[in-house]
Amino acid sequence: MVHFSSSLIVRLLPPILSLLITIVDGFTDARLPGCHHRAHPINHDRCKIICAAATTKDSVTINNEDNDANVSSKRKKVVVIGAGWGGLSAAYSLSVDADSYDVTVVDAAPRVGGLVRDGFTSLKGKRNAEAGQHGFWDQYYNIFKLLKEELNIFDTALTGYAEQGQYSPNGLEAVWAVYRDQTQLPTGLAQAVYTKFQNLPVVDRLTAFPLVLAFSEFDDSEQAWEKYDKISFRDLCVKLGVSKRCYEEAFEPMILTGLFAPGAECSAAAALGMAYFFVLSNQKAFDVRWCKGNIGEQIFDPWVKKMKSQPNPVSFQSSTRVTGFSIVDDEKTGTRISSVHCAVHGGEKELTLEADEVIFAVGAAALNGMVRSSQELSKLEEFRRFANLRGTSVLATRVFLDRHIKTPYTANACWGFDEGVGMTFFNIGELHGDTAISNGDEEIGTVLEVDYYHADTLNVMSDDQIVKKVKEDLNTILGVECAASKVADAAIVRLPNAVNWYFPGSYQDMPAVKSRSISNAYFAGDIVRTRHGSWSQEKAYVTGIEASNIIRGKRLDDGVIPLPKDEPHVALGRSVVSTFQSIVGGGDKRRAPSLVDFFL
């Protein structure tokens, strides 16, 4: 599963939301609402090798049974499909029960971590690259616990906090503070006071005022999602009277870099939910740490090493693509998956994994593809709906310049360079340290990561055209010093349909943590419906824990750190809306009209 939130997500949220709070400053009740495991290679004493006549392919069936029959009878075989945040979280959580589960993680990529981890090289083949720069926001409580308490790599893997910039072709548009370093204020008001706007006129900011009503009504509940998922975020803004300039210069860039698609093609529910998690929960919510190096080396490798070095082994099957499923109907347990069929290394070998439980930890596009290619899954109405899900594309680039270029801020969001395309750029040399510029024979002065989202129109360009475009965009932002530099090398990573697309109406087709139609199937990832309230990597990690909790017979939220409660003024605003809806709905607020109902 691809998670770009860390490197790409919500770069513009504080300026947008602070517009709303600035408008209503002084009206408190109207403000925004706020283990033990070790992986090992396949044990051939536990595998059945089947040599098929008339074929050169090997077929392997792995039943994951222990030689001790008494032990194996107690251990369930769990197959996790996908080795991103959700899949690794589920596998890690299950492996804590040393005597209960044999866990096998299957992933099509050659290395654990999904599409976003490192493993890409530059055009000259001398330097490593990865798909995006990865950030970890202040409310990644569960991931931070993993890095601090389980892996002990928090300080070595992540940077400290720093101001961040926002640019357009006209220059600097806004500066985001380190909000934790400022005097504590009510959330929303804090962002309004401490975010430094440059150009957007106050009169246009005022047109954002009616959005306060939408934020007050949207409480991340199932009912709120169903209502606000019916309308696009752009339509919501237009219906509420947001000015054209305010929308195009503030809200549209927020959606393009946060949800990776234009606002006309993104659910209003997704936009509001993301905004609350990344900004409104508390003053510090938008403070972000960045990975000090490639995320595979800094985080995923130590995590996998831990799984390989402790008593209960997690088996990893990389370069392994799922090709089908054996599904059986059982009178006692209902419809269930009995085994998962795979192709290894492009089909050189066929592999069958017997399964008591199966966790799908893949993104929207991959889940869509599995259903379309599986006759077994396509028989089930629940899974057929996943064929409606889709992803949007990313272009991740990295340019190695021949001289040192000063960038005022190490992390930046951009807008206005290409219609319908979001953009961010990062000073990798500053974030990663000297290792980012020391590889290769040529002397490198600066390494800049430039990423584009909703990037189908750019991905079709040649490598040379892309490098030229990236350099021209950087010249526009950084000026004559950058224009005088030359590109010594570059890396280009095209990722079609790689990140989840939260289009209007998509919520009804998203999976829940537990399947309704297959008794032993579960889902993890940021496309999964959950009430935790988190987004991106944190959501994927949390849903992995939730899936493992169901399998282990525990509470859904067992071991999950919840988000903070709404601050008093946020809770008051939501309470007023809820009470009003209950009165209008005759005691059932679900029967009351929503703000959205007046726009449809």
Disulfide bonds with the S-S distance in Angstrom:
none
